[in-house]
Amino acid sequence: MHKIVDLKDEESLLAHNRELAEKIHEQLAERGICSIDVMGAIGSGKTTILEKLVERLKNQYRIAVLAGDLTTTIDADRIGAHGVQTFQINTGKECHLDAHLISHAIEDIPADTNLLFIENVGNLVCPADFPLGTDKRVVVVSVTEGPYMVKKHPYIFGQAHVAVINKKDLADSMEVSIEDLTNDIHGINPETRVVVMTARDGEGIEELIGALEL
């Protein structure tokens, strides 16, 4: 059987999410919290990048991290091991975080927080439709995902303030051109800042911090 989707209901859902995201943005701004949504496919390196960021910035900022995942706490545990406040958001079967989940989660972050990272669920499709009210959106893609990942997911890259091309050290082995990926990103959004990294080794972390204006 085919499932019938009411487009009006879907549009209403997305509109409600956008309205709530705007309220979240206002609330975070009132609290003096800089907020960053980190998106990307499973295995792209989001968690490793967040580990490097919090390790580098935890003495400058009072950091909290919201980690989104379907069921596990693996990523939250990894990031929390670096001595920052980390909160798990399990979505069950949902392939993305949404503003409703974030509106409740931010109630629990410490009052003195001034930098919030949100690690979205590993997906390059669903999160694009659901802004979370953050100041910036970051999309991570790795060369191991092949040469067409950007072209196949233009919407999410079109919204990105910063795009990370990760696993630079494997580009030659994977026969993937970093220059081509960069051009693909700028072809979608010329304003997106592109940072090339090998996150595992920490290469590119300072450039990412600069692109995020932290």
C-alpha positions as CSV (number, residue, x, y, z in Angstrom):
1,M,0.0,0.0,0.0
2,H,1.1,3.6,-0.7
3,K,1.2,6.0,2.2
4,I,-0.7,9.2,1.5
5,V,1.1,12.4,2.8
6,D,-0.9,15.5,3.3
7,L,1.4,18.3,2.0
8,K,-0.5,20.9,4.0
9,D,0.2,19.0,7.2
10,E,3.9,18.7,6.3
11,E,4.1,22.4,5.5
12,S,2.4,23.3,8.8
13,L,4.9,21.1,10.7
14,L,7.9,22.7,9.1
15,A,6.4,26.2,9.6
16,H,5.9,25.4,13.3
17,N,9.4,24.2,13.6
18,R,10.8,27.4,12.1
19,E,8.7,29.5,14.4
20,L,9.9,27.6,17.5
21,A,13.5,27.7,16.2
22,E,13.2,31.5,16.1
23,K,12.1,31.6,19.7
24,I,15.0,29.3,20.7
25,H,17.4,31.7,19.0
26,E,16.0,34.6,20.9
27,Q,16.2,32.7,24.2
28,L,19.8,31.6,23.6
29,A,20.8,35.2,22.6
30,E,19.2,36.5,25.8
31,R,21.3,34.1,27.8
32,G,24.4,35.1,26.0
33,I,24.9,31.7,24.4
34,C,26.6,31.2,21.1
35,S,25.1,28.1,19.4
36,I,26.3,25.9,16.6
37,D,24.4,23.0,14.9
38,V,26.8,20.3,13.6
39,M,25.3,18.1,10.9
40,G,26.7,15.4,8.7
41,A,26.4,11.7,7.7
42,I,27.3,8.8,10.0
43,G,31.0,8.3,10.0
44,S,31.9,11.8,8.6
45,G,33.7,12.7,11.7
46,K,31.3,15.0,13.6
47,T,32.1,13.6,17.0
48,T,35.8,13.6,16.5
49,I,35.6,17.3,15.4
50,L,33.5,18.2,18.5
51,E,36.1,16.4,20.7
52,K,38.8,18.5,19.2
53,L,36.8,21.7,19.5
54,V,35.8,21.3,23.1
55,E,39.4,20.2,24.1
56,R,40.7,23.4,22.4
57,L,38.0,25.8,23.7
58,K,37.0,24.5,27.1
59,N,39.3,26.9,28.9
60,Q,37.9,29.9,27.0
61,Y,34.2,29.1,27.1
62,R,31.7,27.4,29.4
63,I,30.6,24.7,27.0
64,A,27.6,22.5,26.8
65,V,26.9,19.9,24.2
66,L,23.6,18.3,23.1
67,A,24.3,15.0,21.4
68,G,21.5,13.7,19.1
69,D,21.3,10.0,18.3
70,L,18.6,7.4,17.7
71,T,19.3,5.2,20.7
72,T,22.8,5.2,22.1
73,T,25.0,7.6,24.3
74,I,28.2,6.7,22.5
75,D,28.9,10.1,21.1
76,A,27.8,12.0,24.2
77,D,30.1,9.8,26.4
78,R,33.1,10.5,24.1
79,I,32.6,14.2,24.2
80,G,31.8,14.3,27.9
81,A,35.1,12.5,28.7
82,H,36.8,15.8,27.8
83,G,35.3,17.5,30.8
84,V,32.3,19.5,29.4
85,Q,28.6,19.3,30.2
86,T,27.0,16.9,27.7
87,F,23.4,16.0,27.4
88,Q,22.0,13.1,25.3
89,I,18.9,13.5,23.1
90,N,17.6,10.2,21.8
91,T,15.2,10.5,18.9
92,G,14.0,6.9,18.6
93,K,13.1,6.4,15.0
94,E,13.4,10.0,14.0
95,C,16.3,10.8,11.7
96,H,16.9,14.4,12.9
97,L,16.6,16.7,15.9
98,D,13.9,19.3,15.8
99,A,13.2,22.6,17.6
100,H,10.7,21.0,19.9
101,L,13.4,18.6,21.3
102,I,15.9,21.4,21.6
103,S,13.4,23.7,23.4
104,H,13.2,21.2,26.2
105,A,16.9,20.3,26.2
106,I,18.2,23.8,26.7
107,E,16.2,24.0,29.9
108,D,18.8,21.6,31.4
109,I,22.0,23.3,30.3
110,P,23.8,25.2,33.1
111,A,23.0,28.8,33.5
112,D,26.6,29.9,33.0
113,T,26.9,28.2,29.6
114,N,28.1,30.6,26.8
115,L,28.9,28.2,24.0
116,L,26.5,25.4,22.9
117,F,27.3,22.7,20.4
118,I,24.5,20.5,19.0
119,E,25.5,17.3,17.3
120,N,22.6,16.4,15.0
121,V,21.6,12.9,14.1
122,G,23.9,11.4,11.4
123,N,22.0,12.3,8.2
124,L,22.4,14.6,5.2
125,V,18.8,14.8,4.3
126,C,16.3,15.3,7.2
127,P,18.2,17.9,9.4
128,A,18.1,20.4,6.5
129,D,14.4,20.9,6.9
130,F,14.5,21.5,10.7
131,P,16.6,24.5,11.8
132,L,17.2,24.4,15.6
133,G,17.6,28.1,16.3
134,T,21.4,28.1,16.4
135,D,23.6,31.0,15.3
136,K,25.4,28.8,12.8
137,R,25.0,25.5,11.0
138,V,28.0,23.4,10.1
139,V,28.0,20.5,7.7
140,V,30.7,17.8,7.7
141,V,31.5,15.6,4.8
142,S,34.4,13.2,4.5
143,V,36.3,12.1,1.4
144,T,35.4,8.5,2.2
145,E,31.8,9.3,1.3
146,G,32.8,9.7,-2.4
147,P,33.1,12.5,-4.9
148,Y,29.3,13.3,-5.2
149,M,28.1,13.7,-1.7
150,V,27.8,17.5,-2.0
151,K,26.1,17.4,-5.4
152,K,23.6,14.8,-4.1
153,H,22.7,16.9,-1.0
154,P,22.5,20.5,-2.2
155,Y,19.9,21.7,0.2
156,I,21.8,21.0,3.4
157,F,25.0,22.6,2.0
158,G,23.0,25.6,0.8
159,Q,22.1,26.3,4.4
160,A,25.6,25.8,5.8
161,H,27.6,28.7,7.2
162,V,30.6,26.4,7.4
163,A,31.3,23.2,5.5
164,V,34.0,20.8,6.7
165,I,35.8,18.5,4.3
166,N,37.2,15.9,6.6
167,K,39.7,13.0,6.3
168,K,42.0,15.0,4.0
169,D,44.7,12.4,4.4
170,L,42.6,9.7,2.6
171,A,41.7,11.9,-0.4
172,D,44.3,10.3,-2.7
173,S,43.5,6.8,-1.7
174,M,39.8,7.4,-2.3
175,E,40.5,9.2,-5.6
176,V,38.4,12.2,-4.4
177,S,39.4,15.7,-5.3
178,I,39.2,18.2,-2.4
179,E,39.2,21.0,-4.9
180,D,36.2,19.6,-6.7
181,L,34.3,19.2,-3.4
182,T,35.1,22.8,-2.5
183,N,33.9,24.0,-5.9
184,D,30.7,21.9,-5.5
185,I,30.0,23.6,-2.2
186,H,30.7,27.1,-3.5
187,G,28.6,26.3,-6.5
188,I,25.6,25.8,-4.1
189,N,26.4,28.6,-1.7
190,P,29.4,30.9,-2.5
191,E,29.1,32.4,1.1
192,T,29.9,29.1,2.8
193,R,33.2,28.9,4.5
194,V,35.0,25.7,3.6
195,V,37.5,24.1,6.0
196,V,39.6,21.1,5.1
197,M,40.6,18.9,8.0
198,T,42.1,15.6,9.2
199,A,40.2,15.8,12.4
200,R,41.7,12.6,13.9
201,D,45.1,14.4,13.9
202,G,43.7,17.8,14.8
203,E,44.8,19.3,11.4
204,G,42.5,22.2,10.5
205,I,41.0,22.7,13.9
206,E,42.4,26.3,14.2
207,E,41.0,27.1,10.8
208,L,37.6,25.8,11.9
209,I,37.6,27.8,15.0
210,G,38.4,30.9,12.9
211,A,35.6,30.1,10.5
212,L,33.2,29.8,13.4
213,E,34.4,33.1,14.7
214,L,35.1,31.6,18.2
